[in-house]
Amino acid sequence: MKKYVTRRILQLLVTYFAFLTLLFVVFRIAPGDPTSMYLLEGMGPEQRQATLERLGVDRPLHEQYVNYLLQLLSLDLGESFRYGTAVENVIWVRFWNTVLLMGPAFLIAYVLGIGIGAFMGWVRGSAKERFGVIMTLVARSSPEFWIGLLLLMTFSFYLGWFPSGGMRETGYEAATFWDRYLSLNFLHHMFLPLLTGVIFYMATPALLMRSSMIQVLNSDFIEIKKAEGHPEYIILYKYAARNSILPITTVVAIVVGVALGGSLVIETVFSWPGMGREMVDSVMHNDYAMAQSVFFLMGSVVIFMNFVADIVYVFLDPRVRYE
């Protein structure tokens, strides 16, 4: 076990180093530089050169690469050219905006998905199962932007129940962290993007749970419990569902990373000021420091959660053997 964990840690470090290197290369080979979006606003050659020197992007690539790694080791994310301030002053606000949207969406989606999947597996072969499978497949195959646009069209443009975008009303200023994220104004704006995430991410645990339930229900010990006269709901939740949840647990860590990455679409549709939307805006404005930091943070979450999934699987299922 210790050898496996050590090997996985080494693989994690190699993967992380390759990710950081690729991240550096991608932004350096992209056309333009951090000043190219602002030349039309009156920036002269001397001002442009001074800006490039201040940001350090006029140096040779190998020097930029070493400086880039040293900054990451010291948790210095650099300065955003577009905002004119340190990246961490902007990125952490965007990070919390994304986490507080996608976190509840992911949690609700998995709780509902596991329950629906367990029910579909229990009523296998019935009209209820066929209806459930069709709806989950439709939700899983529908793009997030399409689900979001349907909800916007119905509940915002047609019925007028919810705002069409943003995180708060224009001009609203929160005095505290709790006022910012727990006010009725925030929750009102959050409902539609939250519902979009729930609908999209609920399908994966539902389908996995259904398949796992079908396998468990065909086991001998389930027949023994039925013969012992246990009520159906006891067999369903205490024995069948509990033994079916392993495959769901092991993919949770992976889907958490995917959900953070997938926030880009939801945040763009609903104009939510989170990490995904900031990623798009930073790339469009050639803001190297901000774009790299957003990709770095989101990529780090994905890599780390994949590592967690590998380790957790060993503890949850001791039958697993790694070569």
N, C-alpha and C positions, 0 to 999 in steps of 0.2 A: 504493500500500500504506500509506504513512504517513497519507494523508488518511483512508483507511478506519479505521485504528487510532485516529486522533484523533476521528473521528466516533463510533466505538464507545465511547470513553472518555467523551465528553460524554453519550451516551445512558445509559451506566452511572451517571454522576453524577446525572442527572435521575431515573432509575429508583430509585436509592438514596434520594434526597431524598423522592420520593413514598412510598416504602416506610416511611421513618422517620416521615413525617407521618401516614400511615394507622395506623401502630402506635400513635402517641400518641393519636389520636382514638378508636380502638377501645376502648382501656382507660379513657378518660375518660368515654365515653358508656355504659359498662357500669354496671348497677345496683350500688349499694353503694359502700363505700369500704374502705380497708385495715383499719378497726377493726370493721366490721360483723360479722365472724365471731367477735369476741371480746367483744361487749357482754354476753353472758350469763355471762361469767366474772367479772363484778363491776366492769367498767370504768365509772367514773362520767363525767358530761358533761365535767367539767374535765380528767380524764385523757384522754378521747377528743379534746378540742380541742387539748390539748398535743401529743398524738401526731400529729394532722393537721398542726399547725404545724411540728413537727420534720421531718416527711416532705415538707413543702412542698406538700401537695395541697389546702390551704385557700386558696391564692392564686388570682387570676383565671387563666383558661385561657391567655391569651396570655403571661403571665409564666411559667406552668408550662412552656409550649412552648419558650420561649427558654432557660430553665434546663435543660430536657431536652436540647436540642441542644448546649448548652455542656458539659454533663456527658459526653455521648457523645464530643465532640471531645477532651476531656481524659481519656477512657477511665475516667471515674468512673461506675460502673454503679449507684451509690446504695446504700441500706441496705435489707435485707430486713426487713420488719416481722415476718414469721413466725419467722425464725431469730434476729432481733436482732443481726445482724452484717452486715458489708459483703457485697454480692452476690458479688464475685469470690472470696471465701473459700469459697463453696458451688458456684458455677457451674462453676469450672474442674475440680473433682473430678467433677462430673456430666458435663462435656464429655469428659474422658478416658475415663470409663466407657462412654460412647456410642461414641466413636471406636474404642476397643479391642474393642468388640463388632462394630460395623458395618463397620469397616475390613477385618478378615480375612474376614468374611462376603461383602463385596462382591468382594474379590480372588479368593477361591475360586470364587464364583459366575461371575465373568467368565472365569476360566481354564477351568473345566469347560464353561461355556456355549459358548465359542468352539470348543473341541474337539468337543463334541457336535454343534454346528451344522455344522461342517465335514464331519463324518462323515455327517450326514443329507443334506447337499447332494451328497456323493460317491456315496451309494447311492440316489439319487433314483429313485422308482418302486418300490422294494422294500418288503417287509413290515417291514424294520428301520426304514426312513424313516417309514412310516405309524405304527408304534408310538412312535417318538421324537416325532413331531409331536403325537400324541394326549397323551402324557405332559407335554410342555412346555406345551401349551395348557391342560391341567388345572392345572398348577402356576401358570401366569400368571393364570388366571381365578379361582383360589382366593384368598380373602382371607387376609392374614397371620395374623389371629387364629385362623382356622379351621385353618390348617396347624399353628400353635402348639398349639392345643388337642388336635389329633390326636396330636401328638408327646408332649404331656404325658400324655394318657390312656394311650398305649401304653407309653412308656419310663419314666414316673415313677409313675403310679398303678397300672398293671397289672403291669409287670415290676419296678418299683422300682430300676431301674439308675441313675437320675439324680434329683437334687433337683427339687422342683416350682417353685422360685422363689428369688429372692435372688441375690446375687453371691458370698457366702461363708457358711459356717456361722455360726449365731448365737453371738456371743461371740468370734469369731475376730478378732484384731487383728494387722494387718501392721506390721512394724517399718520396712520400707523400701518404696520404689516397686516394686522388682522382686519383693519378697515379696508385695506386694499383687496384682500382675497376672500373675505367672508361677508362682504356687504351684499345686500339684495341686488344692487346694481350689477355687481360682478357676476353673481350666480345667474341673473337673468341673461346676460350676454354669453355665459358659459354653456347654457343648456343645449343649444343646437350643435356646436362642435363636439360637446361631450357625447351627445346621442349618436352623432356620426361615428365616433370612435367605438362606441359600444356595439353598434350594429355590425361594423366591419370586423372587429376583433372577436366577437362572440362566436362566430362560425367555427373557428379553428378548434377551441376546446370542446365545442358541442359535437363535432364530427369525430374527434379523437376519443372522446368519452363514450360515444355510441359504439364505436368499433371495439373498444376495450371491454365495455359492458357485455357485448355479444359473446366475446371469448370467455369471460368469467362466468356468464350464465350457463354456458355449456359444460362447466366443470362439475366434477362429481360431488364436491362438497356442497354445492348449491342444491343438488337433488336430495342430499342427506338432510339439509336444513328444512327443505319443503316436507320431507317425510316425517320430520320431527314435529311438524305442526306449527312452525313459526308463522306469524302473520306476514303478509306479503310486503308491507312497508318496512318491517324489520329486516327481511331478507334483502330488500332493495338497498336500504341505506346503511345497514350495519355490516353486511357481508359483501354484497355485489359491488356497490359503489365504492366502498373503502378499498377493495382489492383492484378496482379498475382505475384508480386515480393516479397510479404511478406514471404512466406515459404522459399525463397532463403535467404533473409536477416537474418532470425533467425538461419539458419544453418551455416552461414559464420563463426561465432565465433568458433563453434565446429570444422569445417574443417580446420581452421587456425592451431589449435593445432595438428590435425591429420597430416597435411601437414608437420609440423616441425618434427614430429615423423617419418613420411614416408620418410624423407630425407635420412635416413640411407641406404636404398636400392639404391637410385640414386647416393649418394656420393660414395658408394662402387663400383658400376659399372663403374663410371667415375673417380675414384680415386680423388674425390673432398675433399680437406682438411677441412671438416666441422664438425659439432657436431655429426652427425650420424656415420661417419667413426671413429671419436675419441672415441665414445662410444664403438665400437667393439674392437678397439685396446687396450683401457684401461682395458676392461674386460679380454681380452686374456692375458694381462701382470699383472693381479692382482693389478693394480694401484688403490687402494681403493679410495683415495681422488679425483682423476680425474674422475673415473667412477661414483662415487656418485654425484659429482658436475654436470656432464653432465645429468644424470638421474634427478637430482634435478631441474635443469634449464628447461629441456624439460617437465617434469611432472608438474612443476609449471605453465608453459604456458598453458598446456592442462586444468588443473583444473580451472585456472583463466578465460580462454575463455569460458568454460562451464558455469561458474557463470555469465559472461557478457551476454551470450546468453539467460539465464533465465530472467535476468533483462530487456534486450532490448525487449523481446517478450511482456512484459506487456505494455510497452510504445507504441509499434507498433500496438498492437491489444487490445483495451480496452474491447473487448467482452470476453476476457479470464478471468476466475474466478478461483482462487486457493482456495482449501479448507484448 
